């Protein structure tokens, strides 16, 4: 494991909902937002935003597999964990505890998508209402169907990538 790292994400010319993620000599397929990669991001539009986003921390389901090996900070996802996606709420684009009165993502999902989640510094400091929330790097569906705006890879690829990044790592989406 090492500090830093630079992950590059590109969409495929033939399918804007799929892409390639590169880190050094590693190249893996990835799923992108249903509306592809764009410069402008609005809450709920399905866009994966362009930009450079620091990998802040890792969340994972301890009941779904071992702790990811990484130099990034790692926390366990609990059933009460959520993420506020209500632009009108003061906790917009922040983790919250459930039950939560405003619109939110449930981090404890029935599918595999959030078995491992990397929080990206996308619209975080400060969080601007309506500019997008819960833009994560997470596990892809088996068929790489599009995300709601996140970048997603296969579980085995996520584990490889996390072993090779650390504090200061950045994902550049273009």
N, C-alpha and C positions, 0 to 999 in steps of 0.2 A: 504494500500500500504506500501511496505517496501523497504529497500535498499537491493541490492544484489540479490542473488538467483542463483541456479545452475540447469540448464536444461540439462537433459541427453537425447541423441538421439541414438537409436539402430535400425539397419535394422532387418526386419523379416527374419527368416531363410528360409522361403518358397518363399519370394519375396523381392529381394534386392532393389526394387524401392519404397517400403513402409516400414514404421518403426513405432516405438513407441517413444513418447516424454514424459519424466517424469519431474515433478517439485514437490518435496515434495510428498504429497498424491495424486496429480493429475497425471493421465496417459491418454494420448490422442493418437489416430492414427495420423500419418503424412505421407506426400508424400516426397520422396527423389528424387535425380537426376536419370535420365534415365539410367545412367551407374553405379548406386549404390554408396556406400561409399567406398572410396579408399584413400590410403596414398598420392598418387601423383595426383596433379590437374594441368590441362593445359586448357588454354582458349578454350571454345567451346566443351570440351569432355563430358559434361553431368554428370560429377562426383560431388558428394557431398563430400567435403574434410573432412578427419578426423582432429581432433584438438579441442582445446578449444578457443572459440571466444567470446569476450566481446560483449554484446548488447549495441551498442553505442547510438542510438536514434531511434525514431519512426516517420514514415511519414504516412500520411493518407489522404484519399479523403474526404473532408468535405461535399461534395454533396452526399456521399454514406453512411453516418452514423455519429453518434456523435463522438466527440474527445475521443480517448481511455483513460481510467482511468489508469494512470501509473505514477510512480515517475521518469521514464526516460524522457529525453527531447523529446518534440513532435513538429513537424512542419507539415503544410498543404502542400499537393502536388498540384502544379499548372500545367496547360497545357504545360507550357514551360520547365518543369523539365525533365531532362534526366540523364543518367549515362553512362560515357564513357567506352566502352569495346574494344577499339582499342589499342592493346599493343604498337603500334608505337607512340602513342600520349602522350604528356606530362601530360594530364589530365586522363591517364589510371586509372581506378577503382576509379573515383571521380565523384561527382555530377557535371552536366553541365547544361547550359541554352540552349534551342532550339530556333532557328535552330542551329545545331552544325555540322561542316563539316566532322568530323570523325565518325566511327561506334559507335553507342550508343543504349542504352535501352531507350524507352519512359516510363517515370514513370506514366503518365496519360494513362491508358489502357482502352480498351473497355470491357474487361472481369473484373472479381472481384479480380484477383490475387494480385494487388497492392493497393487494397482498404485500407489495413493496411500493412505496410512494416517495419520490424525492420532491421536496418543496422547492420551487424555483422563485427567485426574487423577481417576480413579475407583478407589477402594480402593487407592491407591498409597502414601500417606504417613500412617500405616503401612499396609502390606498386611495385612488381617485374613484369616486362613485361612478359606476357604469362602465369603467374601462377594463373590466374583466376580473374574475376571481377564480380561485382554485385551478390555476394553470400549473399543472404538475407534470412530472416525468414519472410514468407509472407502467404497470404491466399491460401488455396488449391483449386483446381478445385473440383466441386461437387463429381466427381467419384475418386478423389485422383490420377488422372493420374500423371506420373512422372514430375518432374521439370527439369530445365536445370542445376541443381546443388545446388539448394536451399533446405531449409526445409520449408514445408508448412502444415498448419493446418486449420481446419474449422474456420469460422469467430467467432463463439461463444467461441471456445476454445482459440483463440488468445486473445480475450478480457479478459477471465478469467486469462490466464497466465500473461498478461501485468499488471493486478491489483496486482499481487504477486511478481513482480520483480522491481528493481530499479537500480540506478547507481552501477556499479560493477558486475552486473549479468553476468553470463557466460553460453554459450551453449557449452556443450562437445559432440562432434560427434565421435562415435567410431563404 
